[in-house]
Amino acid sequence: MSDQNVDQNLVESTRKPVLTARQVGVAAAFGGAALALVLAGVTIPIPGTPVVTDPREIFTTIGASLTGPIGGIVIGLLAGIAEPGIPLASLLAHIVGGVFNGLIYKHLSWRFHKNKAAGLALWALQVILYYVVFVVPMFATGVAVFYPDPEYGKFLPFLAALEAGAMPEMLFTTVVTTIIMAALPERFRRPLW
């Protein structure tokens, strides 16, 4: 292949970048808001565990959903990096959860954007799955792997206590984010990737 053909292919390339400037801005804004809540110490203790919870998931779920899996990684890093005492467990949970939200929103909830009721029902299901299948189990796994401590007890009872303790946060986040998604015009709910 000649140098001219290579140059021509580079000029005519239509490949999208991994992250657009808009995705970076949105991911930084949502991840920064989640980080600010952690740094501000806005927490609620989870009864029966030495763990606390906070409202950062409002920003992580919406932000990762809009910016896709790569944006979800950025948001997960920002949301989990400053977790007091157990940052690796929080990073694992929020990065995996961010990738999940980034993938599932575009391929499930957004596909029904013309039928707003169905799209919002799928959004609520997405948030519930985020908690029950991804963020809480990954957090418990991270604590067990990176911070083994008899204070946390055995894995399954610890996971069960976290799941039960996170239920009010899950319901709160599901309701608040569903209201936000219902209020946003379609152009602001469109995935950026």
C-alpha positions in Angstrom: 0.0 0.0 0.0 1.5 3.4 -0.9 1.9 6.3 1.4 -0.8 8.2 -0.5 -3.4 5.4 0.1 -2.5 5.2 3.8 -2.9 9.0 4.1 -6.2 8.9 2.2 -7.5 6.1 4.4 -6.7 8.1 7.5 -8.4 11.1 6.2 -11.6 9.2 5.1 -11.8 7.1 8.3 -15.2 7.2 9.8 -14.3 5.3 13.0 -15.7 6.9 16.1 -13.3 7.7 18.9 -13.5 5.5 22.1 -14.9 8.5 23.9 -16.2 11.7 22.4 -15.6 15.1 24.0 -19.3 15.1 25.0 -19.1 11.7 26.6 -16.0 12.8 28.5 -17.8 15.9 29.7 -20.9 14.1 30.8 -18.9 11.2 32.4 -16.8 13.8 34.3 -19.9 15.7 35.5 -21.8 12.6 36.7 -18.7 10.9 38.1 -17.6 14.2 39.8 -21.1 14.6 41.4 -20.8 11.0 42.7 -17.3 11.7 44.0 -18.4 14.9 45.7 -21.1 13.1 47.6 -18.6 10.6 48.9 -16.1 13.3 49.8 -18.8 15.3 51.5 -19.5 12.3 53.7 -23.2 12.1 52.8 -23.9 8.6 54.2 -26.5 6.4 55.7 -25.5 3.3 57.8 -26.7 -0.1 56.7 -28.1 -1.8 59.7 -26.4 -5.1 60.6 -23.2 -4.3 58.7 -20.2 -2.0 59.3 -21.0 -0.4 55.9 -22.7 2.8 54.9 -24.6 3.8 51.8 -25.1 7.1 50.0 -27.1 8.7 47.1 -24.2 8.6 44.5 -26.0 5.9 42.6 -28.4 8.5 41.2 -25.4 9.9 39.3 -23.7 6.6 38.5 -26.8 5.0 37.0 -27.8 7.9 34.8 -24.3 8.9 33.8 -23.1 5.4 32.9 -26.3 4.7 31.0 -25.9 7.8 28.8 -22.1 7.6 28.2 -21.9 3.8 27.6 -19.6 1.2 29.0 -16.4 3.3 28.6 -18.1 6.3 30.3 -19.3 3.8 32.9 -15.7 2.9 33.7 -14.8 6.6 34.1 -17.8 7.2 36.3 -17.1 4.0 38.3 -13.6 5.1 38.9 -14.7 8.5 40.2 -17.6 7.1 42.2 -15.5 4.4 44.0 -12.0 5.9 44.4 -12.6 7.8 47.6 -14.6 5.2 49.4 -13.5 5.5 53.0 -11.5 2.4 54.1 -12.5 0.0 51.3 -11.9 1.7 48.0 -11.0 -1.4 46.0 -14.4 -3.1 46.8 -16.2 0.1 45.8 -14.2 0.4 42.6 -14.9 -3.2 41.6 -18.7 -2.7 42.3 -19.0 0.7 40.5 -16.8 -0.1 37.5 -18.7 -3.4 36.8 -22.0 -1.7 37.5 -21.0 1.2 35.2 -20.2 -1.1 32.3 -23.5 -3.0 32.9 -25.6 0.3 32.9 -23.7 1.5 29.8 -24.5 -1.6 27.8 -28.0 -2.4 29.0 -29.4 1.1 28.6 -28.7 1.4 24.9 -29.7 -2.2 24.1 -32.8 -2.5 26.3 -34.3 0.6 27.9 -33.5 3.0 25.1 -34.9 0.7 22.4 -38.3 1.4 23.8 -37.9 5.2 23.8 -40.9 5.7 21.5 -43.1 3.9 24.1 -42.2 6.0 27.1 -44.1 3.8 29.6 -42.3 0.6 28.5 -38.9 2.4 28.4 -39.4 3.7 31.9 -40.5 0.3 33.2 -37.4 -1.2 31.7 -35.3 1.6 33.2 -36.7 0.7 36.6 -35.8 -2.9 36.0 -32.3 -1.9 34.9 -31.7 0.0 38.2 -33.0 -2.9 40.3 -30.8 -5.4 38.4 -27.8 -2.9 38.8 -28.2 -3.2 42.6 -29.3 -6.8 43.1 -27.0 -8.5 40.5 -24.1 -6.2 40.1 -23.2 -3.4 42.5 -24.1 -5.1 45.9 -22.7 -8.6 45.0 -19.5 -7.0 43.5 -19.1 -4.8 46.6 -19.4 -7.9 48.9 -17.0 -9.8 46.7 -14.5 -6.9 46.8 -14.7 -6.7 50.6 -14.2 -10.5 50.9 -11.3 -10.5 48.5 -9.5 -7.3 49.3 -10.4 -6.8 52.9 -11.0 -10.1 54.6 -12.0 -9.4 58.2 -13.9 -11.5 60.7 -16.0 -8.4 61.4 -17.8 -8.9 58.1 -18.6 -12.6 58.8 -19.1 -15.3 56.2 -19.7 -14.2 52.6 -23.4 -15.2 52.1 -24.7 -13.8 55.3 -22.7 -10.6 54.7 -24.1 -10.4 51.1 -27.7 -11.0 52.4 -27.3 -8.2 55.0 -26.0 -5.8 52.3 -28.8 -6.7 49.9 -31.4 -6.2 52.6 -29.7 -3.0 53.8 -29.4 -1.6 50.3 -33.1 -2.1 49.6 -34.2 1.4 50.7 -31.4 3.0 48.7 -32.4 0.8 45.7 -36.0 1.9 45.9 -35.1 5.5 46.4 -32.7 5.5 43.5 -35.1 3.7 41.3 -37.9 6.2 42.0 -35.7 9.3 41.7 -33.9 8.2 38.5 -37.2 7.1 36.9 -38.7 10.5 37.6 -35.6 12.2 36.2 -35.7 10.0 33.0 -39.4 10.7 32.6 -38.9 14.4 32.9 -35.9 14.6 30.5 -36.6 15.4 26.8 -35.8 12.5 24.5 -32.7 14.2 23.2 -31.1 14.3 26.7 -32.0 10.6 27.3 -30.3 9.5 24.0 -27.2 7.3 24.6 -24.0 9.3 23.6 -22.2 6.3 22.2 
